[in-house]
């Protein structure tokens, strides 16, 4: 739990909601992303942040979104 104290909380704002709505309209049928995924993607885009996720396949459908795998998975 102490690990999480090193991170700040980013609350959704109007710009995030607006961008998420645009992404949903353009990508919902082709991406496999759900509403929470679009909200996360919009936040990352608006903050020019890299999204660390294992869900590279789906998030790669979002134009301009920087994506990184956080660490290699052990099979």
Secondary structure by P-SEA (a helix, b strand, c coil): ccccccbbbbcccaaaaaaaaaaaacccccccccaaaaaaaaaaaaacccccccccccccccccbbbbccccccc
